[in-house]
Amino acid sequence: MSDIQTLVDMGFPKDKAERALQVTGNKGVEAAMEWLLAHADEDIPSSSGSSDAAVSQPTAEQTSSAPTGETEVATSDASSPVAKSLKCDECGKLFKSQDEVEFHAAKTQHSSFSESTEEKKPLSEEEKKAQLALLEEKMKRKRLEREENEKKEALERERLRIKSGKDMLEARRKLEEQEMKKVMDQRRREKMEEKAARERVKAQIEADKAARKAKQSGEPVASPVPSSTVSSSGELAATKPTTTKSYTNTRIQIRMLDGSALVETFDAKEQLAAVRLFVQLKLGANPAPFGFMTNFPKKVFCSDDYEVPLDKLGLVPSAVLIVTKTP
């Protein structure tokens, strides 16, 4: 809000407010207000007023050349009462200028005004002090209201900032929970598949032993041992013997030397060399020599095994290969 508007809101006419700011060198509302209170009973000259006065004053030639009748009319007009102020017919308050009347009308919604011969008395020292105190109190109240609004706005901005931070933390926490759940589900599936693979290997070993024993004794070969599967709870469940299924892909879990694990799907007809190439690409350029082995059954793959398809090596439909160092 400008200084002129502030002074107008306090009840000063706009032309007087402009004059006060000009005289005080635009040093602020307080300096202009003190000047206005000190010159409350004075009229502020204006360029329009002086020009109007110059126009209204007749020249000597006009006076001498004017007819006698016109001179008498002018004399009678001069002797008539002169309006010294403007009066509000509704509340009886006197005003010196049209600006004061317009301000009063806008403030009180009064609409009936007339000219008056009464002269608006200048303010006494006590009235000036009272009006100054009233204006200072009004300025103080407005300043307090502005400070209170600024505090409310600052609190609202801080509340929105805290809420935004909490929302971001909550979204990040949910995302981390989802990622952790995915990792745990993946590990659980891998453990179940590895356990099922070990059980199949054990069952196959037992079946091979029984077949060799029956062959040595000349007895008929017994039926294969029923394979086992892993239920959703992780427990082994016996199933009925099934026919051999042909797999086109195999899922290989590769345990690296540093303890990490890689999981990749290969074609069942691919050679073991494809798995070694995959590991070499993961290790980067010039990796140290390495080999593969399995725990169930215990087997270390030699150089000839790398040319054998994965299904021929018993690595279908899934298997766990352990990377080993080679001399």
C-alpha positions, 0 to 999 in steps of 0.5 A: 500500500502506498503512503498516499493511500495510507494517509487517505485511509486515515481520513486525510484528503488526497490533495493534502496527503500529496502536499504533505508528502511533497513538503516532507520530502517523501520521508514516510507516513509519520512525517507527513501525518505530523505535518498534516496535524500541524497544518490542519487549520490551513488551506493547501494552495493548488494551481487550479485554485489560483488560476480560477481566482485569476479568472474570477477577478475582473480587470480594471477595464472590464469594471470601468466598461461594465454597465451600471446595472451589472456593477450593481448586481456584482455589488449585491452578489459580493454583499451576499453571505459567502460559503465558508465550508460544506456541511453534512445535512445528516450528521452536521459535520463541517468540511473544508474541501470537496475531497473531505466530503467525498471521503466522508460520503464513502465512509458513512454512506451519507449523501446529503450535503450543502454549503454553509457560512460556518467556518470549520474551526481549527483543531486545538492542541488537545484535539491534535494530540488526541487525533495523533494518538488515534492515528498512531493507534490505528497504525499500530493496529494495522501493523499488528494485523499485518504481522499476525497475517505474516505469521499465519502464512509462515505457519501454513507454509511450514505445515505444507512443507512438513506434510510434503516431507511426510508424504515423500517418506511414506511413499519411499517406505512403501517402495522399500517394503515392496522391493524387500518383499520381492527379494524375499519372495525370490529367495524363498522360491530359489530355496524351494527349487534348490531343495526340490532339486536336491530331493530329485537328485537323491531319489535318482541316486537311490533309484540308480543304486536299486537298479544296479543292485537288482542287475547284479542279483538278476532280479527284475528292476524295481519301479522308479522311486516316486519323485518329491515336490515342494509344497507352498509351505516348503514341505516335501510332498510325495507325488505319483510317478510321472512320465519323463518330461521333455524340457526346452529351457533350464534355469541355472543358478550360478554361485560366484566366488564372492558369495553372490548369485546369478540366475539365468535361463538357458536353452536345454540344448545349449552347451555348458560353454554357453554358461561359462561365456555368460559368467565371463561376460559378468566378470568383465575383461580378463577374468581369472581362470575358473570352473564349475562344480555341483554339490548334488550330486558331487561333480567337477566338470572337466574341459570335455564337459563344456562341449556337452549339452545341458540336458545331457549333463543333468542340468535340466530343468534347473540346477545350481552351479558353483564357480571354482578356481582352477590352477 
